[in-house]
């Protein structure tokens, strides 16, 4: 959902995401317990990851608040990421 991703990136760009804690990283370096705050347009939303489930105080499924926190904590799947730019001088 590109619109959600664009909103998530905007939250990050504008410094609206505050990670309170991100604990319990396993071998994949992804934290198992996350608490974060995302400053929305009308109110600040609470985003949590507990027991493998993401939740947000806005109650919407697949909201941009969760997406933003997933991006910072490494939970966004690689497939959803934009392809990395290839350096022009990668090959001499
Ligand atoms: Zn939300």
PDB file of the backbone (N, CA, C, O) and the ligand in Angstrom, with CONECT records:
HET     ZN  A 101       1
ATOM      1  N   UNK A   1       0.855  -1.199   0.000  1.00  0.00           N
ATOM      2  CA  UNK A   1       0.000   0.000   0.000  1.00  0.00           C
ATOM      3  C   UNK A   1       0.890   1.248   0.000  1.00  0.00           C
ATOM      4  O   UNK A   1       1.331   1.697   1.058  1.00  0.00           O
ATOM      5  N   UNK A   2       1.144   1.788  -1.149  1.00  0.00           N
ATOM      6  CA  UNK A   2       2.121   2.889  -1.255  1.00  0.00           C
ATOM      7  C   UNK A   2       1.698   4.140  -0.506  1.00  0.00           C
ATOM      8  O   UNK A   2       2.551   4.887  -0.027  1.00  0.00           O
ATOM      9  N   UNK A   3       0.393   4.384  -0.395  1.00  0.00           N
ATOM     10  CA  UNK A   3      -0.068   5.574   0.299  1.00  0.00           C
ATOM     11  C   UNK A   3       0.297   5.497   1.781  1.00  0.00           C
ATOM     12  O   UNK A   3       0.733   6.485   2.373  1.00  0.00           O
ATOM     13  N   UNK A   4       0.116   4.326   2.370  1.00  0.00           N
ATOM     14  CA  UNK A   4       0.488   4.122   3.764  1.00  0.00           C
ATOM     15  C   UNK A   4       1.978   4.312   3.950  1.00  0.00           C
ATOM     16  O   UNK A   4       2.425   4.931   4.916  1.00  0.00           O
ATOM     17  N   UNK A   5       2.745   3.770   3.010  1.00  0.00           N
ATOM     18  CA  UNK A   5       4.199   3.890   3.094  1.00  0.00           C
ATOM     19  C   UNK A   5       4.640   5.355   2.997  1.00  0.00           C
ATOM     20  O   UNK A   5       5.535   5.795   3.719  1.00  0.00           O
ATOM     21  N   UNK A   6       4.003   6.090   2.102  1.00  0.00           N
ATOM     22  CA  UNK A   6       4.343   7.508   1.945  1.00  0.00           C
ATOM     23  C   UNK A   6       4.040   8.279   3.229  1.00  0.00           C
ATOM     24  O   UNK A   6       4.806   9.148   3.644  1.00  0.00           O
ATOM     25  N   UNK A   7       2.897   7.940   3.854  1.00  0.00           N
ATOM     26  CA  UNK A   7       2.549   8.613   5.102  1.00  0.00           C
ATOM     27  C   UNK A   7       3.544   8.250   6.200  1.00  0.00           C
ATOM     28  O   UNK A   7       3.949   9.097   6.996  1.00  0.00           O
ATOM     29  N   UNK A   8       3.930   6.969   6.228  1.00  0.00           N
ATOM     30  CA  UNK A   8       4.886   6.513   7.239  1.00  0.00           C
ATOM     31  C   UNK A   8       6.218   7.238   7.091  1.00  0.00           C
ATOM     32  O   UNK A   8       6.816   7.667   8.079  1.00  0.00           O
ATOM     33  N   UNK A   9       6.670   7.370   5.870  1.00  0.00           N
ATOM     34  CA  UNK A   9       7.938   8.062   5.623  1.00  0.00           C
ATOM     35  C   UNK A   9       7.839   9.535   6.003  1.00  0.00           C
ATOM     36  O   UNK A   9       8.807  10.132   6.474  1.00  0.00           O
ATOM     37  N   UNK A  10       6.646  10.119   5.791  1.00  0.00           N
ATOM     38  CA  UNK A  10       6.454  11.523   6.163  1.00  0.00           C
ATOM     39  C   UNK A  10       6.538  11.697   7.678  1.00  0.00           C
ATOM     40  O   UNK A  10       7.116  12.668   8.165  1.00  0.00           O
ATOM     41  N   UNK A  11       5.954  10.743   8.425  1.00  0.00           N
ATOM     42  CA  UNK A  11       6.053  10.804   9.887  1.00  0.00           C
ATOM     43  C   UNK A  11       7.516  10.767  10.322  1.00  0.00           C
ATOM     44  O   UNK A  11       7.934  11.505  11.214  1.00  0.00           O
ATOM     45  N   UNK A  12       8.277   9.900   9.680  1.00  0.00           N
ATOM     46  CA  UNK A  12       9.691   9.785  10.040  1.00  0.00           C
ATOM     47  C   UNK A  12      10.457  11.044   9.660  1.00  0.00           C
ATOM     48  O   UNK A  12      11.250  11.572  10.440  1.00  0.00           O
ATOM     49  N   UNK A  13      10.203  11.506   8.453  1.00  0.00           N
ATOM     50  CA  UNK A  13      10.915  12.688   7.961  1.00  0.00           C
ATOM     51  C   UNK A  13      10.665  13.901   8.849  1.00  0.00           C
ATOM     52  O   UNK A  13      11.566  14.701   9.101  1.00  0.00           O
ATOM     53  N   UNK A  14       9.416  14.023   9.322  1.00  0.00           N
ATOM     54  CA  UNK A  14       9.049  15.190  10.114  1.00  0.00           C
ATOM     55  C   UNK A  14       9.360  15.018  11.603  1.00  0.00           C
ATOM     56  O   UNK A  14       9.042  15.889  12.413  1.00  0.00           O
ATOM     57  N   UNK A  15       9.980  13.896  11.954  1.00  0.00           N
ATOM     58  CA  UNK A  15      10.357  13.687  13.349  1.00  0.00           C
ATOM     59  C   UNK A  15       9.179  13.456  14.270  1.00  0.00           C
ATOM     60  O   UNK A  15       9.212  13.855  15.434  1.00  0.00           O
ATOM     61  N   UNK A  16       8.122  12.806  13.755  1.00  0.00           N
ATOM     62  CA  UNK A  16       6.909  12.595  14.540  1.00  0.00           C
ATOM     63  C   UNK A  16       6.915  11.268  15.294  1.00  0.00           C
ATOM     64  O   UNK A  16       5.981  10.973  16.040  1.00  0.00           O
ATOM     65  N   UNK A  17       7.954  10.475  15.105  1.00  0.00           N
ATOM     66  CA  UNK A  17       7.984   9.144  15.711  1.00  0.00           C
ATOM     67  C   UNK A  17       8.951   9.128  16.892  1.00  0.00           C
ATOM     68  O   UNK A  17      10.129   9.457  16.756  1.00  0.00           O
ATOM     69  N   UNK A  18       8.429   8.740  18.048  1.00  0.00           N
ATOM     70  CA  UNK A  18       9.264   8.612  19.237  1.00  0.00           C
ATOM     71  C   UNK A  18       9.225   7.162  19.703  1.00  0.00           C
ATOM     72  O   UNK A  18       8.168   6.658  20.082  1.00  0.00           O
ATOM     73  N   UNK A  19      10.358   6.502  19.677  1.00  0.00           N
ATOM     74  CA  UNK A  19      10.442   5.140  20.177  1.00  0.00           C
ATOM     75  C   UNK A  19      10.705   5.205  21.671  1.00  0.00           C
ATOM     76  O   UNK A  19      11.748   5.696  22.104  1.00  0.00           O
ATOM     77  N   UNK A  20       9.761   4.710  22.458  1.00  0.00           N
ATOM     78  CA  UNK A  20       9.950   4.697  23.907  1.00  0.00           C
ATOM     79  C   UNK A  20      10.889   3.562  24.292  1.00  0.00           C
ATOM     80  O   UNK A  20      11.845   3.760  25.043  1.00  0.00           O
ATOM     81  N   UNK A  21      10.604   2.364  23.767  1.00  0.00           N
ATOM     82  CA  UNK A  21      11.554   1.273  23.917  1.00  0.00           C
ATOM     83  C   UNK A  21      11.373   0.252  22.802  1.00  0.00           C
ATOM     84  O   UNK A  21      10.297   0.142  22.214  1.00  0.00           O
ATOM     85  N   UNK A  22      12.430  -0.487  22.523  1.00  0.00           N
ATOM     86  CA  UNK A  22      12.410  -1.567  21.535  1.00  0.00           C
ATOM     87  C   UNK A  22      13.340  -2.639  22.081  1.00  0.00           C
ATOM     88  O   UNK A  22      14.562  -2.529  21.984  1.00  0.00           O
ATOM     89  N   UNK A  23      12.742  -3.678  22.659  1.00  0.00           N
ATOM     90  CA  UNK A  23      13.515  -4.633  23.459  1.00  0.00           C
ATOM     91  C   UNK A  23      13.459  -6.045  22.904  1.00  0.00           C
ATOM     92  O   UNK A  23      12.562  -6.403  22.140  1.00  0.00           O
ATOM     93  N   UNK A  24      14.445  -6.838  23.309  1.00  0.00           N
ATOM     94  CA  UNK A  24      14.393  -8.269  23.068  1.00  0.00           C
ATOM     95  C   UNK A  24      14.716  -8.697  21.660  1.00  0.00           C
ATOM     96  O   UNK A  24      14.097  -9.623  21.135  1.00  0.00           O
ATOM     97  N   UNK A  25      15.687  -8.033  21.031  1.00  0.00           N
ATOM     98  CA  UNK A  25      16.043  -8.411  19.666  1.00  0.00           C
ATOM     99  C   UNK A  25      16.624  -9.823  19.628  1.00  0.00           C
ATOM    100  O   UNK A  25      17.465 -10.187  20.449  1.00  0.00           O
ATOM    101  N   UNK A  26      16.168 -10.590  18.680  1.00  0.00           N
ATOM    102  CA  UNK A  26      16.675 -11.945  18.493  1.00  0.00           C
ATOM    103  C   UNK A  26      17.795 -11.979  17.482  1.00  0.00           C
ATOM    104  O   UNK A  26      18.445 -10.966  17.220  1.00  0.00           O
ATOM    105  N   UNK A  27      18.017 -13.148  16.915  1.00  0.00           N
ATOM    106  CA  UNK A  27      19.098 -13.293  15.944  1.00  0.00           C
ATOM    107  C   UNK A  27      18.882 -12.414  14.709  1.00  0.00           C
ATOM    108  O   UNK A  27      19.839 -11.977  14.071  1.00  0.00           O
ATOM    109  N   UNK A  28      17.620 -12.166  14.386  1.00  0.00           N
ATOM    110  CA  UNK A  28      17.330 -11.328  13.220  1.00  0.00           C
ATOM    111  C   UNK A  28      17.417  -9.836  13.542  1.00  0.00           C
ATOM    112  O   UNK A  28      17.168  -8.991  12.682  1.00  0.00           O
ATOM    113  N   UNK A  29      17.776  -9.520  14.794  1.00  0.00           N
ATOM    114  CA  UNK A  29      17.984  -8.146  15.251  1.00  0.00           C
ATOM    115  C   UNK A  29      16.706  -7.323  15.256  1.00  0.00           C
ATOM    116  O   UNK A  29      16.754  -6.094  15.302  1.00  0.00           O
ATOM    117  N   UNK A  30      15.571  -7.993  15.210  1.00  0.00           N
ATOM    118  CA  UNK A  30      14.303  -7.269  15.299  1.00  0.00           C
ATOM    119  C   UNK A  30      13.795  -7.335  16.734  1.00  0.00           C
ATOM    120  O   UNK A  30      13.704  -8.422  17.304  1.00  0.00           O
ATOM    121  N   UNK A  31      13.464  -6.196  17.323  1.00  0.00           N
ATOM    122  CA  UNK A  31      12.957  -6.196  18.694  1.00  0.00           C
ATOM    123  C   UNK A  31      11.616  -6.906  18.797  1.00  0.00           C
ATOM    124  O   UNK A  31      10.797  -6.861  17.879  1.00  0.00           O
ATOM    125  N   UNK A  32      11.405  -7.571  19.953  1.00  0.00           N
ATOM    126  CA  UNK A  32      10.172  -8.338  20.172  1.00  0.00           C
ATOM    127  C   UNK A  32       9.110  -7.517  20.890  1.00  0.00           C
ATOM    128  O   UNK A  32       7.914  -7.783  20.769  1.00  0.00           O
ATOM    129  N   UNK A  33       9.557  -6.528  21.629  1.00  0.00           N
ATOM    130  CA  UNK A  33       8.625  -5.673  22.353  1.00  0.00           C
ATOM    131  C   UNK A  33       8.935  -4.219  22.015  1.00  0.00           C
ATOM    132  O   UNK A  33      10.052  -3.739  22.210  1.00  0.00           O
ATOM    133  N   UNK A  34       7.930  -3.542  21.509  1.00  0.00           N
ATOM    134  CA  UNK A  34       8.134  -2.167  21.074  1.00  0.00           C
ATOM    135  C   UNK A  34       7.010  -1.294  21.622  1.00  0.00           C
ATOM    136  O   UNK A  34       5.839  -1.673  21.606  1.00  0.00           O
ATOM    137  N   UNK A  35       7.394  -0.131  22.101  1.00  0.00           N
ATOM    138  CA  UNK A  35       6.409   0.890  22.463  1.00  0.00           C
ATOM    139  C   UNK A  35       6.861   2.195  21.832  1.00  0.00           C
ATOM    140  O   UNK A  35       8.006   2.612  22.006  1.00  0.00           O
ATOM    141  N   UNK A  36       5.973   2.831  21.109  1.00  0.00           N
ATOM    142  CA  UNK A  36       6.342   4.052  20.409  1.00  0.00           C
ATOM    143  C   UNK A  36       5.153   5.007  20.355  1.00  0.00           C
ATOM    144  O   UNK A  36       3.999   4.598  20.484  1.00  0.00           O
ATOM    145  N   UNK A  37       5.455   6.255  20.168  1.00  0.00           N
ATOM    146  CA  UNK A  37       4.429   7.278  20.016  1.00  0.00           C
ATOM    147  C   UNK A  37       4.588   7.929  18.652  1.00  0.00           C
ATOM    148  O   UNK A  37       5.697   8.255  18.227  1.00  0.00           O
ATOM    149  N   UNK A  38       3.469   8.110  17.978  1.00  0.00           N
ATOM    150  CA  UNK A  38       3.497   8.787  16.682  1.00  0.00           C
ATOM    151  C   UNK A  38       2.554   9.977  16.754  1.00  0.00           C
ATOM    152  O   UNK A  38       1.361   9.830  17.017  1.00  0.00           O
ATOM    153  N   UNK A  39       3.104  11.146  16.517  1.00  0.00           N
ATOM    154  CA  UNK A  39       2.314  12.371  16.581  1.00  0.00           C
ATOM    155  C   UNK A  39       1.515  12.520  15.297  1.00  0.00           C
ATOM    156  O   UNK A  39       2.062  12.858  14.247  1.00  0.00           O
ATOM    157  N   UNK A  40       0.212  12.265  15.390  1.00  0.00           N
ATOM    158  CA  UNK A  40      -0.651  12.359  14.223  1.00  0.00           C
ATOM    159  C   UNK A  40      -1.161  13.775  14.025  1.00  0.00           C
ATOM    160  O   UNK A  40      -0.724  14.715  14.689  1.00  0.00           O
ATOM    161  N   UNK A  41      -2.093  13.900  13.099  1.00  0.00           N
ATOM    162  CA  UNK A  41      -2.605  15.221  12.766  1.00  0.00           C
ATOM    163  C   UNK A  41      -3.463  15.786  13.898  1.00  0.00           C
ATOM    164  O   UNK A  41      -3.416  16.979  14.199  1.00  0.00           O
ATOM    165  N   UNK A  42      -4.251  14.898  14.519  1.00  0.00           N
ATOM    166  CA  UNK A  42      -5.152  15.379  15.552  1.00  0.00           C
ATOM    167  C   UNK A  42      -4.738  14.959  16.957  1.00  0.00           C
ATOM    168  O   UNK A  42      -5.034  15.645  17.935  1.00  0.00           O
ATOM    169  N   UNK A  43      -4.049  13.826  17.043  1.00  0.00           N
ATOM    170  CA  UNK A  43      -3.637  13.362  18.364  1.00  0.00           C
ATOM    171  C   UNK A  43      -2.399  12.482  18.226  1.00  0.00           C
ATOM    172  O   UNK A  43      -2.000  12.105  17.124  1.00  0.00           O
ATOM    173  N   UNK A  44      -1.811  12.170  19.360  1.00  0.00           N
ATOM    174  CA  UNK A  44      -0.648  11.296  19.377  1.00  0.00           C
ATOM    175  C   UNK A  44      -1.104   9.856  19.571  1.00  0.00           C
ATOM    176  O   UNK A  44      -1.890   9.559  20.471  1.00  0.00           O
ATOM    177  N   UNK A  45      -0.607   8.971  18.727  1.00  0.00           N
ATOM    178  CA  UNK A  45      -1.031   7.581  18.771  1.00  0.00           C
ATOM    179  C   UNK A  45       0.030   6.717  19.427  1.00  0.00           C
ATOM    180  O   UNK A  45       1.232   6.953  19.305  1.00  0.00           O
ATOM    181  N   UNK A  46      -0.462   5.714  20.124  1.00  0.00           N
ATOM    182  CA  UNK A  46       0.405   4.771  20.819  1.00  0.00           C
ATOM    183  C   UNK A  46       0.507   3.501  19.978  1.00  0.00           C
ATOM    184  O   UNK A  46      -0.500   2.861  19.678  1.00  0.00           O
ATOM    185  N   UNK A  47       1.719   3.151  19.608  1.00  0.00           N
ATOM    186  CA  UNK A  47       1.952   1.955  18.792  1.00  0.00           C
ATOM    187  C   UNK A  47       2.709   0.939  19.634  1.00  0.00           C
ATOM    188  O   UNK A  47       3.719   1.262  20.259  1.00  0.00           O
ATOM    189  N   UNK A  48       2.204  -0.304  19.643  1.00  0.00           N
ATOM    190  CA  UNK A  48       2.838  -1.347  20.450  1.00  0.00           C
ATOM    191  C   UNK A  48       3.044  -2.612  19.635  1.00  0.00           C
ATOM    192  O   UNK A  48       2.249  -2.950  18.758  1.00  0.00           O
ATOM    193  N   UNK A  49       4.130  -3.298  19.948  1.00  0.00           N
ATOM    194  CA  UNK A  49       4.321  -4.666  19.484  1.00  0.00           C
ATOM    195  C   UNK A  49       4.484  -5.535  20.715  1.00  0.00           C
ATOM    196  O   UNK A  49       5.442  -5.392  21.475  1.00  0.00           O
ATOM    197  N   UNK A  50       3.523  -6.449  20.900  1.00  0.00           N
ATOM    198  CA  UNK A  50       3.624  -7.397  22.006  1.00  0.00           C
ATOM    199  C   UNK A  50       3.153  -8.751  21.513  1.00  0.00           C
ATOM    200  O   UNK A  50       2.160  -8.845  20.792  1.00  0.00           O
ATOM    201  N   UNK A  51       3.869  -9.806  21.902  1.00  0.00           N
ATOM    202  CA  UNK A  51       3.508 -11.182  21.529  1.00  0.00           C
ATOM    203  C   UNK A  51       3.309 -11.323  20.025  1.00  0.00           C
ATOM    204  O   UNK A  51       2.418 -12.039  19.569  1.00  0.00           O
ATOM    205  N   UNK A  52       4.149 -10.632  19.261  1.00  0.00           N
ATOM    206  CA  UNK A  52       4.101 -10.773  17.812  1.00  0.00           C
ATOM    207  C   UNK A  52       2.979 -10.026  17.125  1.00  0.00           C
ATOM    208  O   UNK A  52       2.779 -10.177  15.919  1.00  0.00           O
ATOM    209  N   UNK A  53       2.234  -9.211  17.883  1.00  0.00           N
ATOM    210  CA  UNK A  53       1.115  -8.486  17.283  1.00  0.00           C
ATOM    211  C   UNK A  53       1.303  -6.993  17.413  1.00  0.00           C
ATOM    212  O   UNK A  53       1.623  -6.472  18.481  1.00  0.00           O
ATOM    213  N   UNK A  54       1.095  -6.310  16.283  1.00  0.00           N
ATOM    214  CA  UNK A  54       1.173  -4.850  16.274  1.00  0.00           C
ATOM    215  C   UNK A  54      -0.190  -4.279  16.583  1.00  0.00           C
ATOM    216  O   UNK A  54      -1.216  -4.810  16.157  1.00  0.00           O
ATOM    217  N   UNK A  55      -0.187  -3.199  17.323  1.00  0.00           N
ATOM    218  CA  UNK A  55      -1.438  -2.520  17.602  1.00  0.00           C
ATOM    219  C   UNK A  55      -1.223  -1.018  17.637  1.00  0.00           C
ATOM    220  O   UNK A  55      -0.120  -0.538  17.898  1.00  0.00           O
ATOM    221  N   UNK A  56      -2.298  -0.283  17.370  1.00  0.00           N
ATOM    222  CA  UNK A  56      -2.206   1.177  17.391  1.00  0.00           C
ATOM    223  C   UNK A  56      -3.480   1.719  18.015  1.00  0.00           C
ATOM    224  O   UNK A  56      -4.564   1.166  17.829  1.00  0.00           O
ATOM    225  N   UNK A  57      -3.334   2.798  18.751  1.00  0.00           N
ATOM    226  CA  UNK A  57      -4.482   3.374  19.441  1.00  0.00           C
ATOM    227  C   UNK A  57      -5.500   3.975  18.476  1.00  0.00           C
ATOM    228  O   UNK A  57      -6.612   4.306  18.886  1.00  0.00           O
ATOM    229  N   UNK A  58      -5.139   4.121  17.206  1.00  0.00           N
ATOM    230  CA  UNK A  58      -6.106   4.655  16.243  1.00  0.00           C
ATOM    231  C   UNK A  58      -7.084   3.580  15.780  1.00  0.00           C
ATOM    232  O   UNK A  58      -8.096   3.891  15.152  1.00  0.00           O
ATOM    233  N   UNK A  59      -6.789   2.322  16.086  1.00  0.00           N
ATOM    234  CA  UNK A  59      -7.699   1.193  15.822  1.00  0.00           C
ATOM    235  C   UNK A  59      -7.875   0.866  14.344  1.00  0.00           C
ATOM    236  O   UNK A  59      -8.727   0.050  13.994  1.00  0.00           O
ATOM    237  N   UNK A  60      -7.095   1.481  13.481  1.00  0.00           N
ATOM    238  CA  UNK A  60      -7.246   1.179  12.060  1.00  0.00           C
ATOM    239  C   UNK A  60      -6.279   0.059  11.660  1.00  0.00           C
ATOM    240  O   UNK A  60      -5.170  -0.043  12.186  1.00  0.00           O
ATOM    241  N   UNK A  61      -6.717  -0.755  10.740  1.00  0.00           N
ATOM    242  CA  UNK A  61      -5.873  -1.843  10.269  1.00  0.00           C
ATOM    243  C   UNK A  61      -4.879  -1.314   9.236  1.00  0.00           C
ATOM    244  O   UNK A  61      -5.241  -0.601   8.300  1.00  0.00           O
ATOM    245  N   UNK A  62      -3.614  -1.689   9.438  1.00  0.00           N
ATOM    246  CA  UNK A  62      -2.588  -1.293   8.480  1.00  0.00           C
ATOM    247  C   UNK A  62      -2.362   0.207   8.425  1.00  0.00           C
ATOM    248  O   UNK A  62      -2.156   0.772   7.351  1.00  0.00           O
ATOM    249  N   UNK A  63      -2.400   0.853   9.589  1.00  0.00           N
ATOM    250  CA  UNK A  63      -2.264   2.307   9.606  1.00  0.00           C
ATOM    251  C   UNK A  63      -0.805   2.725   9.407  1.00  0.00           C
ATOM    252  O   UNK A  63       0.117   1.926   9.569  1.00  0.00           O
ATOM    253  N   UNK A  64      -0.627   3.974   9.059  1.00  0.00           N
ATOM    254  CA  UNK A  64       0.710   4.500   8.779  1.00  0.00           C
ATOM    255  C   UNK A  64       1.541   4.648  10.044  1.00  0.00           C
ATOM    256  O   UNK A  64       2.770   4.689   9.979  1.00  0.00           O
ATOM    257  N   UNK A  65       0.867   4.730  11.216  1.00  0.00           N
ATOM    258  CA  UNK A  65       1.608   4.860  12.480  1.00  0.00           C
ATOM    259  C   UNK A  65       2.431   3.599  12.728  1.00  0.00           C
ATOM    260  O   UNK A  65       3.620   3.660  13.039  1.00  0.00           O
ATOM    261  N   UNK A  66       1.758   2.448  12.580  1.00  0.00           N
ATOM    262  CA  UNK A  66       2.457   1.178  12.750  1.00  0.00           C
ATOM    263  C   UNK A  66       3.537   1.027  11.673  1.00  0.00           C
ATOM    264  O   UNK A  66       4.650   0.585  11.959  1.00  0.00           O
ATOM    265  N   UNK A  67       3.205   1.392  10.461  1.00  0.00           N
ATOM    266  CA  UNK A  67       4.168   1.259   9.358  1.00  0.00           C
ATOM    267  C   UNK A  67       5.434   2.065   9.629  1.00  0.00           C
ATOM    268  O   UNK A  67       6.540   1.610   9.335  1.00  0.00           O
ATOM    269  N   UNK A  68       5.270   3.263  10.192  1.00  0.00           N
ATOM    270  CA  UNK A  68       6.433   4.104  10.490  1.00  0.00           C
ATOM    271  C   UNK A  68       7.323   3.458  11.545  1.00  0.00           C
ATOM    272  O   UNK A  68       8.548   3.450  11.423  1.00  0.00           O
ATOM    273  N   UNK A  69       6.687   2.916  12.584  1.00  0.00           N
ATOM    274  CA  UNK A  69       7.468   2.285  13.652  1.00  0.00           C
ATOM    275  C   UNK A  69       8.124   1.001  13.146  1.00  0.00           C
ATOM    276  O   UNK A  69       9.243   0.672  13.541  1.00  0.00           O
ATOM    277  N   UNK A  70       7.430   0.288  12.279  1.00  0.00           N
ATOM    278  CA  UNK A  70       8.020  -0.918  11.685  1.00  0.00           C
ATOM    279  C   UNK A  70       9.265  -0.580  10.883  1.00  0.00           C
ATOM    280  O   UNK A  70      10.243  -1.327  10.902  1.00  0.00           O
ATOM    281  N   UNK A  71       9.230   0.532  10.187  1.00  0.00           N
ATOM    282  CA  UNK A  71      10.390   0.946   9.391  1.00  0.00           C
ATOM    283  C   UNK A  71      11.604   1.199  10.278  1.00  0.00           C
ATOM    284  O   UNK A  71      12.713   0.772   9.959  1.00  0.00           O
ATOM    285  N   UNK A  72      11.389   1.893  11.391  1.00  0.00           N
ATOM    286  CA  UNK A  72      12.518   2.242  12.257  1.00  0.00           C
ATOM    287  C   UNK A  72      13.078   1.024  12.981  1.00  0.00           C
ATOM    288  O   UNK A  72      14.278   0.941  13.241  1.00  0.00           O
ATOM    289  N   UNK A  73      12.191   0.074  13.306  1.00  0.00           N
ATOM    290  CA  UNK A  73      12.627  -1.059  14.112  1.00  0.00           C
ATOM    291  C   UNK A  73      13.019  -2.266  13.270  1.00  0.00           C
ATOM    292  O   UNK A  73      13.284  -3.337  13.816  1.00  0.00           O
ATOM    293  N   UNK A  74      13.061  -2.107  11.944  1.00  0.00           N
ATOM    294  CA  UNK A  74      13.526  -3.194  11.083  1.00  0.00           C
ATOM    295  C   UNK A  74      12.483  -4.254  10.811  1.00  0.00           C
ATOM    296  O   UNK A  74      12.822  -5.349  10.362  1.00  0.00           O
ATOM    297  N   UNK A  75      11.209  -3.955  11.074  1.00  0.00           N
ATOM    298  CA  UNK A  75      10.162  -4.949  10.875  1.00  0.00           C
ATOM    299  C   UNK A  75       9.516  -4.873   9.500  1.00  0.00           C
ATOM    300  O   UNK A  75       8.774  -5.772   9.106  1.00  0.00           O
ATOM    301  N   UNK A  76       9.794  -3.816   8.786  1.00  0.00           N
ATOM    302  CA  UNK A  76       9.250  -3.725   7.432  1.00  0.00           C
ATOM    303  C   UNK A  76       9.961  -4.751   6.564  1.00  0.00           C
ATOM    304  O   UNK A  76      11.190  -4.833   6.580  1.00  0.00           O
ATOM    305  N   UNK A  77       9.203  -5.530   5.811  1.00  0.00           N
ATOM    306  CA  UNK A  77       9.818  -6.572   4.993  1.00  0.00           C
ATOM    307  C   UNK A  77      10.673  -5.954   3.892  1.00  0.00           C
ATOM    308  O   UNK A  77      10.405  -4.855   3.407  1.00  0.00           O
ATOM    309  N   UNK A  78      11.701  -6.691   3.518  1.00  0.00           N
ATOM    310  CA  UNK A  78      12.623  -6.185   2.505  1.00  0.00           C
ATOM    311  C   UNK A  78      11.906  -5.938   1.187  1.00  0.00           C
ATOM    312  O   UNK A  78      12.261  -5.032   0.434  1.00  0.00           O
ATOM    313  N   UNK A  79      10.885  -6.760   0.916  1.00  0.00           N
ATOM    314  CA  UNK A  79      10.163  -6.632  -0.354  1.00  0.00           C
ATOM    315  C   UNK A  79       9.433  -5.297  -0.449  1.00  0.00           C
ATOM    316  O   UNK A  79       9.204  -4.782  -1.544  1.00  0.00           O
ATOM    317  N   UNK A  80       9.070  -4.739   0.710  1.00  0.00           N
ATOM    318  CA  UNK A  80       8.318  -3.493   0.701  1.00  0.00           C
ATOM    319  C   UNK A  80       9.229  -2.284   0.545  1.00  0.00           C
ATOM    320  O   UNK A  80       8.773  -1.167   0.302  1.00  0.00           O
ATOM    321  N   UNK A  81      10.511  -2.529   0.689  1.00  0.00           N
ATOM    322  CA  UNK A  81      11.432  -1.396   0.588  1.00  0.00           C
ATOM    323  C   UNK A  81      11.684  -1.021  -0.867  1.00  0.00           C
ATOM    324  O   UNK A  81      11.604  -1.842  -1.781  1.00  0.00           O
ATOM    325  N   UNK A  82      11.984   0.226  -1.028  1.00  0.00           N
ATOM    326  CA  UNK A  82      12.321   0.674  -2.380  1.00  0.00           C
ATOM    327  C   UNK A  82      13.709   0.129  -2.721  1.00  0.00           C
ATOM    328  O   UNK A  82      14.578   0.018  -1.856  1.00  0.00           O
ATOM    329  N   UNK A  83      13.901  -0.211  -4.001  1.00  0.00           N
ATOM    330  CA  UNK A  83      15.214  -0.738  -4.393  1.00  0.00           C
ATOM    331  C   UNK A  83      16.310   0.266  -4.107  1.00  0.00           C
ATOM    332  O   UNK A  83      16.159   1.465  -4.341  1.00  0.00           O
ATOM    333  N   UNK A  84      17.414  -0.245  -3.597  1.00  0.00           N
ATOM    334  CA  UNK A  84      18.528   0.633  -3.273  1.00  0.00           C
ATOM    335  C   UNK A  84      19.148   1.197  -4.547  1.00  0.00           C
ATOM    336  O   UNK A  84      19.263   0.515  -5.566  1.00  0.00           O
ATOM    337  N   UNK A  85      19.531   2.423  -4.457  1.00  0.00           N
ATOM    338  CA  UNK A  85      20.161   3.046  -5.615  1.00  0.00           C
ATOM    339  C   UNK A  85      21.551   2.454  -5.825  1.00  0.00           C
ATOM    340  O   UNK A  85      22.323   2.289  -4.880  1.00  0.00           O
ATOM    341  N   UNK A  86      21.842   2.147  -7.045  1.00  0.00           N
ATOM    342  CA  UNK A  86      23.162   1.599  -7.355  1.00  0.00           C
ATOM    343  C   UNK A  86      24.127   2.762  -7.560  1.00  0.00           C
ATOM    344  O   UNK A  86      23.890   3.637  -8.393  1.00  0.00           O
ATOM    345  N   UNK A  87      25.209   2.763  -6.799  1.00  0.00           N
ATOM    346  CA  UNK A  87      26.184   3.851  -6.965  1.00  0.00           C
ATOM    347  C   UNK A  87      26.723   3.908  -8.392  1.00  0.00           C
ATOM    348  O   UNK A  87      27.025   2.878  -8.995  1.00  0.00           O
ATOM    349  N   UNK A  88      26.836   5.090  -8.908  1.00  0.00           N
ATOM    350  CA  UNK A  88      27.285   5.246 -10.289  1.00  0.00           C
ATOM    351  C   UNK A  88      28.707   4.726 -10.473  1.00  0.00           C
ATOM    352  O   UNK A  88      29.079   4.261 -11.550  1.00  0.00           O
ATOM    353  N   UNK A  89      29.496   4.813  -9.400  1.00  0.00           N
ATOM    354  CA  UNK A  89      30.889   4.401  -9.516  1.00  0.00           C
ATOM    355  C   UNK A  89      31.135   3.042  -8.865  1.00  0.00           C
ATOM    356  O   UNK A  89      32.221   2.775  -8.351  1.00  0.00           O
ATOM    357  N   UNK A  90      30.104   2.179  -8.894  1.00  0.00           N
ATOM    358  CA  UNK A  90      30.231   0.879  -8.243  1.00  0.00           C
ATOM    359  C   UNK A  90      31.292   0.025  -8.922  1.00  0.00           C
ATOM    360  O   UNK A  90      31.982  -0.751  -8.262  1.00  0.00           O
ATOM    361  N   UNK A  91      31.424   0.164 -10.227  1.00  0.00           N
ATOM    362  CA  UNK A  91      32.424  -0.608 -10.970  1.00  0.00           C
ATOM    363  C   UNK A  91      33.443   0.356 -11.570  1.00  0.00           C
ATOM    364  O   UNK A  91      33.095   1.296 -12.285  1.00  0.00           O
ATOM    365  N   UNK A  92      34.677   0.101 -11.266  1.00  0.00           N
ATOM    366  CA  UNK A  92      35.719   0.982 -11.809  1.00  0.00           C
ATOM    367  C   UNK A  92      36.178   0.491 -13.172  1.00  0.00           C
ATOM    368  O   UNK A  92      37.050   1.104 -13.787  1.00  0.00           O
TER     369      UNK A  92
HETATM  370 ZN    ZN A 101      -2.500   4.120  13.891  1.00  0.00          ZN
END
